[in-house]
C-alpha cells in the first residue's frame, strides 16, 4: 500500500511537466506567429485599399478646387455686399464647421448659397463625402449629385401589353 501512495504524486508531477513542456511553448509559438502576421503581413494587405481611398479623396479635392476657388474672407465679404446690398452680413462671421471666427485674411471658400467656410474645414467636410452645405443643405457643387442620382433612377419604362 505504501507503493500506491508514492506513485500518485509522481503521476501528478508528470502531467504538470507535460503541460509545461508542450503546451506553454506551443502557445508562445502561436502568439509569436500571430505577432509576426499582424506587424509585417497585415499592413501590405490593406495598402491597396488605402491607395484607392487616397485617390478618391484626391479626386474629390480636385473637384472642389475646380468649382469653388479660394478667397480671402474680406474679398468674399465685399463680393457678398455687392451681390446683396440689403443683406445683414457682418464682418465677424463664424465658420459653421469649426465655429471659429473668420480673420480678415483667412482663406475661405464661398458657396453659391452665400455661406462661407474656412478652406481647410470645407475641404475636409467635402472629401468625407458630405455633398451638402452644413447650414442650408444645398449641394456644394450644384448638379453633380443630383445628376448622378437622376441617371441611376432613370430606367426604361416597362412595356405594357394590352389584350383585347
C-alpha positions in Angstrom: 0.0 0.0 0.0 2.9 2.3 0.6 3.9 2.0 -3.1 0.5 3.2 -4.4 0.5 6.4 -2.4 4.1 7.1 -3.6 3.2 6.7 -7.3 0.2 9.1 -7.2 2.3 12.2 -6.6 4.7 11.1 -9.4 1.8 10.9 -11.9 0.6 14.4 -11.0 4.1 15.7 -11.4 4.5 14.1 -14.8 1.2 15.6 -16.1 2.2 19.1 -14.9 5.6 18.6 -16.5 3.9 17.7 -19.8 1.8 20.8 -19.7 4.8 23.0 -19.1 7.0 21.2 -21.6 4.5 21.0 -24.5 1.5 23.4 -24.1 3.3 26.5 -22.9 5.9 26.6 -25.7 3.1 25.9 -28.2 1.1 28.8 -27.0 4.2 31.1 -27.1 5.0 30.0 -30.7 1.4 30.7 -31.8 1.5 34.1 -30.2 4.8 34.9 -31.8 3.5 33.9 -35.3 0.3 36.0 -34.7 2.5 38.9 -33.8 4.6 38.5 -37.0 1.5 38.3 -39.1 -0.1 41.4 -37.5 3.1 43.5 -37.7 4.5 42.5 -41.1 1.9 40.9 -43.3 -1.3 42.8 -42.5 -0.1 46.3 -43.5 0.6 45.0 -47.0 -2.9 43.7 -47.3 -4.6 47.0 -46.6 -2.2 49.2 -48.6 -4.1 48.7 -51.9 -7.4 49.8 -50.4 -5.6 52.8 -48.8 -4.2 53.9 -52.1 -7.7 53.7 -53.7 -9.1 55.7 -50.9 -6.4 58.4 -51.3 -7.1 58.6 -55.0 -10.8 59.1 -54.3 -10.1 61.8 -51.7 -7.7 63.5 -54.2 -10.3 63.4 -56.9 -12.9 65.0 -54.6 -10.4 67.6 -53.6 -9.6 68.5 -57.2 -13.4 68.7 -57.9 -13.8 71.1 -55.1 -10.8 73.2 -56.3 -12.2 73.3 -59.8 -15.7 74.6 -58.8 -15.1 76.7 -55.7 -12.0 78.9 -55.6 -10.1 80.1 -52.5 -10.6 83.7 -51.5 -9.6 85.9 -48.6 -12.5 86.5 -46.2 -12.6 90.2 -46.7 -12.7 89.7 -50.6 -15.6 87.3 -50.2 -17.4 89.6 -47.8 -17.1 92.5 -50.2 -18.4 90.4 -53.1 -21.4 89.4 -51.0 -22.1 93.0 -50.1 -22.1 93.9 -53.8 -24.4 91.0 -54.7 -26.8 91.6 -51.9 -26.6 95.2 -50.7 -29.5 94.8 -48.3 -28.0 91.8 -46.6 -27.3 91.9 -42.9 -23.9 90.2 -43.1 -21.4 91.3 -40.6 -17.6 91.1 -40.6 -17.5 88.9 -37.5 -19.0 85.8 -39.1 -18.2 82.3 -37.9 -17.3 79.2 -39.8 -20.2 76.8 -39.1 -17.9 73.7 -39.3 -15.2 74.7 -36.7 -17.1 77.5 -35.0 -14.1 79.9 -35.2 -14.4 83.5 -36.3 -13.0 84.5 -39.7 -9.9 86.6 -39.7 -9.9 89.2 -42.5 -7.1 87.4 -44.3 -8.4 83.9 -43.7 -8.7 81.6 -46.7 -12.3 80.7 -47.3 -14.5 79.0 -49.8 -17.7 80.8 -50.5 -20.5 78.6 -51.8 -23.3 79.7 -54.2 -25.7 79.6 -51.3 -23.8 82.6 -49.8 -22.3 80.6 -47.0 -18.5 80.7 -46.4 -16.3 78.3 -44.6 -12.5 78.1 -43.8 -11.0 76.4 -46.8 -9.5 73.6 -44.8 -12.8 73.0 -43.0 -14.8 72.7 -46.2 -12.1 70.7 -47.9 -12.3 68.1 -45.1 -16.1 68.3 -45.0 -16.4 67.7 -48.7 -13.7 65.0 -49.1 -15.5 62.9 -46.4 -18.4 62.6 -48.8 -20.6 65.3 -47.4 -22.2 66.7 -50.6 -24.3 69.4 -49.0 -23.7 72.8 -47.3 -23.6 72.3 -43.5 -26.0 75.2 -43.0 -28.7 75.1 -45.7 -28.2 71.6 -47.1 -28.0 72.8 -50.7 -25.5 70.9 -52.9 -21.9 72.2 -52.5 -21.4 71.6 -56.2 -24.7 72.1 -57.9 -25.9 69.4 -60.2 -23.2 66.9 -59.5 -25.0 64.7 -57.0 -28.5 65.3 -58.4 -27.4 64.5 -62.0 -25.8 61.2 -60.8 -28.9 60.3 -58.8 -31.2 61.0 -61.8 -29.0 58.9 -64.1 -29.3 56.0 -61.7 -33.1 56.4 -61.3 -33.8 56.8 -65.0 -34.7 53.4 -66.4 -36.6 52.4 -69.5 -40.3 52.2 -68.9 -41.8 48.8 -68.5 -43.6 47.8 -71.7 -47.3 47.4 -71.3 -49.3 45.0 -73.4 -53.0 45.4 -73.6 -55.0 42.4 -74.6 -58.4 42.9 -76.0 
